[in-house]
Amino acid sequence: MFLQFLTVLPFNRMKNIQCILLAFVLMLAVSSCDQYLDVELPGQEPKLVVNGILENRDTIKVSLTQSRSVLEGDEYDSFDQIKNGNVFIKTGAGETFPLVFIEDDNPYDPSSYYFLIGHDFAPNERYEIFAESQDLEPVSGQVIFPSDVPIKEISYISLGSSESNENYDLVEFTVKFEDSTAQNFYQLDGTIYGTSTLYENSFYSSQLYPQPVNPAYEKDYGWGSGFGILFSDVLLRGENAEMVFRTTLPRDYDLEVTINLSNVSESYFRYYDSANLQTYNEGDILSQPVLVYNNIQNGLGVFAAKNAAQEVISITLED
């Protein structure tokens, strides 16, 4: 009888009744969904986090921290420093080198790290890192120290005034080196320092900020201040490998341009590539999630290596 009654009502009144019924149904649906569920998040137990880079220099610093759950702290303070751990590096020949703990009590940027000094890392040799701390599972990682990559030649040419600053020149550099037959990954960066030829006590200091000429080496996401160019050898040509880049240099300064070309481990390349992509996508709800590269067994972090060659060029640009 109720359905029959609706059919004889005028159209407007029937439409109003339908709206009331729809609102009533929606209200019931909303009220029925007002429930609280306890959800367990897997993988939230604390783990050791190791970040260490082997380099061909006297001092090696390794960071050892402890991860937190996503429900603890904030995104900028998600790790606790470990001050009572044990960290050591083992060579392919079986020698073991313990790292010494150093605490930096700088009130503006307090930090601590584990320290190794005076060890020469051999190219193409495998190294392992081990770390442990009370109540946490021990962790480990390994890396092969990259081979030497001597710089064969560096040339440059001024392309004229920079569009962004008339007191600067846009300068194009060509760095030539030999790329071995193995798969390699590289980083090119540097610094600029100079004294004015016109004024006393006037100095210039900057990162190199190289911009690759070949667009294949460009990325949508940046590498951070002064990080340089990170690239693989896919497009390189063996003995005649080269990287051509541009940067801006000030006129009327006696400049020393330092160029570093580093052969880096694949773990170094993968870690910084994924970490910078994650930073670039931060806050973009439409972007795909990015997992930062990790090569630490039973823990988190990266154990990487870089073997750097360095050349210094003296340049003076005049009006």
N, C-alpha and C positions, 0 to 999 in steps of 0.2 A: 504494500500500500504506500510505503514511503517513496519508492521509486516512481510509482504512478503519480503521486502528488507533485514530485519534482518536474515531471514532464508537462504538466499543465500550467506551471508557473510562467509568468512573463520572463523573457530572456534575461533582462537585467537582474531580476531578483534571483533567478537560478544561478547566474554568474557570481553574485555575492555569496550565495550559500556555498558554492564550490570553493571560493577563496577562503571562507571561514573553515571549511573542512580541511583544506590543504594546510592552512596555518596550524590547525590543531594537530594534524599528523606530524608536521615538522617539529612542533613543540615537544611531542612525545619522543621523537627520535633524538632530539638534542638532550633531553633529560635522561634518556636511557644510556647515552654515551658518556655521561659525567661520572667516570670511574677512574681510579688511580691504580696503576699497575707497577709492580716492582720488577724492573728489568736488570738483569745481571749483564755487565759488560765484560766479555772475556779479555784476557791478555792485559789486565791492569796491574798485575803484580810488579813491584819495582825490579828493575834490571840495571846492571852496570852499563854505562855508556862510555865508550873509549873513542877519543878523537886524537889521532896522531899522524904526523907527516914526516917521513924520513927525507932529509935533504943533505946535499953535499956541502955542509957547513959544520962548524964546531958544536953548535948547540941544538939539541932536539928537545922540544917540549911536548908532553902528552897530557891531555886533559882527561881526568877520570871523574865521572859524576854518576848520580843515581837518578833514574827516571821516576816520574810521578804519574799517578793516574790522571786522566783527563778531568776528573772531578776535583782535583786538588790544585790549589794555586791558580795562577793565570797563565795565559799563553806565553808571556814574556819571561816567566820565572818557573819553568817546568822541570828543572833539574836541580838536584842537591849535590854540592861538591863533596867528594870523598877525600878525606884527609888522612885516613889510617889504612889505606890500601897498599898492595904490593904490585908493582909493575916492572916487568923485565922484558928485554928483547933477546931473541935467540937467533943466531946466525945459521946458515945452511950447514956449516961445519960443526954445529953443536955447542958453540961458545954461548954463554949466557951473560948478559949485561944488565944488572939491576939499575933502575932509575931512582934518583933521590927526590924526595918530596920537598917542594919549595912553596912557601905561602907568601903571597903578596898582600901586605896589609895596607895598601893604598885605600884611604877612606872613600875616595870617589869612585874607584873601580876595583873592589877587592876581588882577588882571584887566587887560585892555587893550581899547581901543575906538578908533573913529575918530569925530572930533568936528567938528560944524558949529555955528557960533554966529551969531546976528544975522540970520537969514533969515526973512522973513514968507512963509508959504505961502498961495497964493491959492485960495479955495474953487473947486471944480469944475475945477481945472487938473490936467493930467496931469504926473506927475513920473516920471523913470527913475533907477535906480541902477545903477552899473557898478562892478565890482570885479575886480582882477587880482592875481596873485601869481606869482612865478617857478615854472616847471615845472607849473603848474596851468592848466586851461582857464579863460579869463575867463567871468564870469557877469554876468547882468543881470536886472532886474525892473522893473515899473512899477505905479503906483497913481494913482488920481484922488483928490485931496484933498477930503474931504467938505465939504458946505455948512455954514454956520452954523445952529445950532439954539438960538435964545434961549429961556430959561426964562420963561414968561409969568407963572406964579404958583406959589407953594408954600404949602400950608396943612397944619396938623397938629392932632391931637386926642389927648389921653391916654385910653387905654382902661382905666386902673387899674393896680393892682400886677401886676408880672410874676410868673408862676407859678414861675419858677426862682430869683427873688431878690426878697424883700419890700422891699428898699431901692431897687428900680428900678421905673419905670413902663413899660408897653408903649405905645408911641406910634405912631400911624398917620399917615403923610405922604402927601400927594397932590401930585405934581409935574405941572403942566400946561405943554404946549408945542405947537408946530405941526409936524406931520409933513407934509413935502412929498409931491407926487404920485409922485416917483421911489421906487424901492425903497431903503429905508434900514435901517441896523443901528445899535443904540445900546448904550451901556454907562452904567450908573448906579452910582456909588460915592461915597465921601466919608469924612470924618473927624469926630471929636467931641473937643473940648477944653474944659476948664472949670476954674474955681477954686471951692473950697468956700465956702459962705456961713456955715458954722458954725466952721470951724477955719482958722487961719492956715497958710500954706505947705502946703496940701493941694490937690493937683491931680488932674485926671482927663484921660486921653488914650486914645483908642481909634479903631479903624476904625469905619465906619458899620454894616457888616454888615446891609444891607437884605434883608428877606425879602418877596418879592412876595405880595400878597393873592390875585391871580388865579393859580390853580394851573397854568394854561397856560404861565406863565413859569418854573415850577420845573423843575429837572432832577435826575435821579437822581445825577448826578456833580457834585461841587462845583467852584467856580471858584478855590479857593485862598484863603488868608487875605486878607480885605479886598478881594477882586477885585470884588465887587458883583454886579449883575444884567446879563447880556448877553442882548439880545433883538432880534428883528426887528420890523418894523412891520406884520406880517400882520394883527394884531388891533387896530391903532390906527385913529383916526378923523379924519384930516386936521387941520383947525384945532383940533379939540377933543381932541387926543391927550393922554393922561395915563398916568402910572405911579403906582400906589398900592402902598406898601410899609410894613412895620412894622419897628421896631427897639426896643431897650430903652435907656432913658436913666436916669442916676442922679438921685435927688432931692437937693435942697439944694446944688445947684451952679449957678453962672452959666455956662451952656454956650454955646459957639459951634459950631453944627452946619453943616459945610461939605458942600454937595451938588454933585456934578459930574455933569452930563449931557453925554455925548459922542456925537457922530455919528461912527461909525467906518466904515472901509472894509470891503467884503465880505471881503477877505483877512484883516483883523484878526479878524472874526467867525469865519471858517472855521478859521483857525489855532488860536485859543484853544479853540474848541469841540472840535476833533479832538484837540488836545494833552491837554486835560483828560479827555476820554473815554478816551484811551490810558492815562493815568495811573490812572484809575479801574479799568480792566480789568486792570491789571498783576497778574500772578500768578494770574489766573483762567483755567485751561486750557480751560474750557468757553465762554468768551466769544469773539466774533468778533474777528479781528485788525483793528486800526485804523491806517489810513494817515494820518499827520499831514499837513495841508494844506501845499502847497509851491507858490510862484509864482516861484521863481528859475530862470531858464533856464540850462541846462547845469550847475546846481549844486543846492544845497539851501537851505532856509530860507524866510523870508517878508519881503516888503516891504509895509508896511501904513501906515495913517494914521488919526489921530483928531483931531477938532475939538471941543474941550471948552468948555462954558459952565459957569459956577460961580456959586453963590449961597451966602451965609452968613446963617444965622438965629440970633438970640439967644433962648435958651429957659431958663427957670428953673422947675423943678418942685419944689413944696413939699408936705410932709405935710399 
